[in-house]
Amino acid sequence: MLLEFGDRDSLAEASQSLALVAKELDHLELESLYFGEYDDLPAILTVYAGAGGVDAQDWADMLLRMYERYLTNKGYSVTRDEYTEGEEAGIKSATISVRGDRAYGNLEGERGTHRLVRISPFDSQARRHTAFAGVDVIPDMGDEKIEIEVNPDELRIDTFRSQGAGGQHVNTTDSAVRITHLPTGLVATCQNERSQLQNRERAMNMLKAKLLVLAKQEQSAQLDEIRGENVEAGWGRQIRSYVLQPYQMVKDLRTDVEVGNVDAILDGDLDPFVEGYLRWRRAEHERRTSA
């Protein structure tokens, strides 16, 4: 109508108002993606080397750098709870605590196996190698009592000398604690606290949180099985491929989000995958609740 009347000033004003409304709607839609029970909680993220030898350990270190850059750029507070170096390069594992707005909600989608394809810098013949690293993410419930029973007879508790920066005390005493839940193979490690007792308490809270997340995943998988669907559980699955050779592409296998700028992703630009997962999660939730 404004075009018909030639009222270009009003048309410009209406277009500007429409753009503001569209922006507000996009914001509200994004807000609606955070419906998870633990989305608002801090998070504990663990990266560990998988199959692929020294390449896998180097890949785990690259992933840790990627996450720390992403979180720092987003204004999150990041603390290293555990850091175990590899023999030749990279890391065997590392655990970080993340505090900030919806830390768990934004990191939950990173849980799973990440695959890297590249020309190995550790191969004298410059051949292409595939390496895997695992990422685990659990909500950090702090001092809250987690309602889950753990049989002490099913735990193996190991103590060892802490690695990495942390002062003289951390590096010269066997204060680090690793707790293994034997029936599931889940492991929780902490070396950041000043005493073995504090590390043990922190590791036990982390283990309980992992068991709680696993129980919820198994419950969801059982519901899908009852409905006649064959949906693989989230533990140990390949969720994303990072290909550096013979072409460059990062693709999430759940959401089909793909990005050609691999360097930007490895430098911490994870927003496309974080938002893609949140939208995919909502769609999966709606599918389950409507079935």
C-alpha positions in Angstrom: 0.0 0.0 0.0 2.8 2.4 0.8 4.4 1.7 -2.5 1.1 2.4 -4.3 0.8 5.7 -2.5 4.5 6.5 -3.0 5.1 7.1 0.7 8.7 6.1 0.8 9.4 7.7 4.2 6.7 5.5 5.8 7.9 2.5 3.9 11.5 3.0 5.3 10.1 3.3 8.8 7.9 0.2 8.4 10.9 -1.8 7.0 13.0 -0.7 10.0 10.3 -1.7 12.4 9.9 -5.1 10.7 13.6 -5.7 11.0 13.5 -5.0 14.7 10.5 -7.4 15.2 12.3 -10.1 13.1 15.4 -9.7 15.3 13.3 -10.0 18.5 11.5 -13.1 17.1 14.9 -14.7 16.4 16.0 -14.0 19.9 12.8 -15.5 21.4 13.1 -18.6 19.2 16.7 -19.1 20.4 15.5 -18.7 24.0 13.0 -21.5 23.4 15.8 -23.9 22.6 17.0 -24.0 26.2 14.4 -26.3 27.8 16.7 -28.9 29.2 16.6 -29.7 32.9 20.3 -28.8 33.4 20.8 -26.2 30.7 21.4 -23.3 33.1 24.0 -25.2 35.2 27.8 -24.9 34.9 29.4 -27.7 33.0 32.4 -30.1 33.3 33.9 -31.0 29.9 36.5 -33.8 29.4 38.5 -34.4 26.3 40.4 -37.7 25.9 42.4 -39.4 23.2 40.9 -42.3 21.3 42.1 -44.6 18.5 45.0 -43.2 16.5 48.1 -43.3 18.7 50.1 -40.0 18.9 47.8 -38.5 16.3 44.8 -39.0 18.6 46.6 -37.4 21.5 47.5 -34.4 19.4 43.9 -34.3 18.2 42.7 -34.3 21.8 45.0 -31.3 22.5 43.6 -29.5 19.4 40.0 -30.0 20.7 40.9 -28.8 24.1 42.4 -25.6 22.6 39.3 -25.2 20.4 36.9 -25.4 23.4 39.0 -23.1 25.6 39.1 -20.5 22.8 35.3 -20.8 22.2 34.5 -20.4 25.9 37.0 -17.6 26.5 35.6 -15.7 23.5 32.1 -16.1 24.9 33.1 -14.8 28.3 32.9 -18.1 30.3 35.1 -18.8 33.2 37.3 -21.9 32.6 39.3 -23.9 35.1 41.4 -26.9 34.4 40.6 -29.7 36.8 42.8 -32.3 35.3 45.5 -32.4 32.5 47.5 -35.5 31.5 50.1 -35.0 28.8 50.8 -37.6 26.1 54.2 -39.4 25.9 55.2 -37.8 22.5 52.8 -35.0 21.9 49.3 -33.8 22.8 47.3 -35.0 25.8 45.9 -38.3 27.0 43.0 -36.4 28.7 42.0 -33.1 30.2 39.0 -31.9 32.2 37.8 -28.3 32.5 35.1 -26.7 34.6 33.0 -24.1 32.8 30.9 -21.4 34.5 28.7 -18.9 32.7 25.4 -18.4 31.1 23.9 -21.7 30.1 27.2 -23.4 30.1 25.8 -27.0 30.1 23.1 -26.1 27.6 25.6 -24.8 25.1 28.1 -27.7 25.6 25.9 -30.7 25.9 25.9 -31.3 22.1 29.7 -31.7 22.1 29.4 -35.1 23.9 30.6 -38.0 21.7 33.4 -39.0 19.4 35.1 -36.5 17.2 36.9 -37.7 14.0 39.9 -36.0 12.4 41.3 -36.7 8.9 44.5 -35.1 7.9 48.1 -35.5 6.7 49.8 -36.7 9.9 52.7 -34.4 11.1 54.0 -37.5 12.8 54.3 -39.6 9.7 57.6 -39.3 7.9 56.0 -40.3 4.6 53.3 -37.6 5.0 50.4 -40.1 4.7 46.8 -39.3 5.5 45.7 -40.5 9.0 42.4 -40.8 10.8 42.3 -40.1 14.6 39.6 -40.1 17.1 39.0 -38.2 20.4 36.2 -38.4 22.8 34.4 -35.5 24.6 32.3 -36.0 27.7 30.1 -33.2 29.1 28.2 -33.3 32.4 26.3 -30.7 34.4 28.2 -29.4 37.4 25.8 -29.6 40.2 28.2 -28.2 42.7 27.5 -29.1 46.3 24.0 -30.2 45.6 23.2 -33.8 46.6 22.9 -36.0 43.5 20.2 -38.6 44.2 22.0 -41.6 42.8 23.3 -44.7 44.6 26.9 -45.7 44.1 28.1 -49.0 45.6 31.6 -48.5 47.1 32.5 -52.0 46.1 32.1 -51.1 42.5 34.6 -48.3 42.6 38.4 -48.3 42.0 40.1 -45.3 43.5 43.6 -44.4 42.4 45.9 -41.6 43.5 48.8 -40.2 41.5 51.0 -37.1 41.2 49.4 -34.1 39.6 50.7 -32.8 36.3 50.8 -29.3 34.8 50.8 -25.9 36.4 49.5 -25.6 39.9 52.3 -24.7 42.2 54.8 -26.8 44.2 52.2 -28.6 46.3 50.2 -29.8 43.3 53.3 -31.1 41.5 55.1 -32.9 44.4 52.4 -34.8 46.2 50.1 -37.7 45.2 47.0 -35.5 45.6 45.3 -36.3 42.3 42.4 -38.8 42.4 40.9 -41.0 39.7 37.7 -42.8 40.4 36.6 -45.6 38.1 33.1 -47.0 38.2 33.8 -50.6 37.3 30.3 -51.7 35.9 30.1 -48.8 33.4 33.8 -48.0 32.9 33.1 -44.3 33.7 36.0 -42.4 35.0 36.2 -39.1 36.9 39.5 -37.4 37.7 40.4 -34.3 39.7 43.8 -32.8 40.5 43.1 -29.1 40.8 42.2 -29.0 44.5 44.9 -28.6 47.2 44.3 -31.8 49.0 43.6 -35.4 48.1 40.4 -35.3 50.2 39.1 -32.3 48.2 40.1 -33.9 44.9 38.3 -37.2 45.9 35.1 -35.4 46.9 35.2 -33.4 43.6 35.8 -36.5 41.5 33.0 -38.4 43.3 30.5 -35.6 42.5 31.7 -35.7 38.9 31.2 -39.4 38.7 27.7 -39.2 40.1 26.8 -36.6 37.6 28.1 -38.8 34.8 26.1 -41.7 36.1 23.0 -39.5 36.2 23.4 -38.4 32.6 24.0 -42.0 31.5 20.8 -43.1 33.3 18.8 -40.5 31.5 20.3 -41.4 28.1 19.5 -45.1 28.7 15.9 -44.2 29.7 15.5 -42.2 26.4 17.0 -45.1 24.4 14.6 -47.5 26.0 11.6 -45.3 25.1 12.8 -45.2 21.5 13.2 -49.0 21.5 9.6 -49.4 22.8 8.4 -47.2 20.0 10.2 -49.5 17.5 13.1 -47.2 16.6 16.7 -48.2 16.5 18.5 -45.1 17.9 22.1 -45.5 19.0 22.9 -44.3 22.5 25.0 -41.2 22.8 28.0 -42.7 24.4 31.0 -43.3 22.2 29.3 -42.4 18.9 30.9 -40.4 16.2 29.1 -37.1 16.1 31.3 -34.9 14.0 34.0 -35.2 11.3 36.8 -32.7 10.8 38.4 -33.3 7.4 41.6 -31.4 6.5 42.7 -33.6 3.6 41.9 -34.2 0.8 39.4 -31.3 1.2 38.4 -29.1 4.1 35.1 -29.6 5.8 33.6 -29.9 9.3 30.3 -31.7 9.4 28.0 -32.7 12.2 26.5 -36.1 11.5 23.4 -35.5 13.6 22.3 -32.1 12.4 23.9 -32.0 8.9 25.5 -28.6 9.7 28.7 -28.3 7.8 31.3 -25.5 7.6 34.1 -25.3 5.0 36.3 -22.9 7.1 38.0 -25.6 9.3 40.6 -23.1 10.7 37.8 -20.9 12.1 36.2 -23.9 13.8 39.4 -25.1 15.3 40.0 -21.5 16.5 36.8 -21.7 18.5 34.0 -20.5 16.2 31.5 -23.2 17.3 28.3 -21.2 17.1 26.9 -22.9 14.0 27.3 -26.3 15.6 26.0 -25.2 19.0 22.9 -23.6 17.6 22.4 -26.5 15.1 22.5 -29.0 17.9 20.0 -27.0 20.1 17.5 -26.9 17.2 18.1 -30.6 16.5 17.6 -31.4 20.1 14.3 -29.5 20.2 13.0 -31.4 17.1 14.0 -34.7 18.7 12.2 -33.7 21.9 9.0 -32.8 20.0 9.2 -36.1 18.1 9.5 -38.1 21.3 6.7 -36.3 23.1 4.3 -36.5 20.2 4.9 -40.2 19.4 
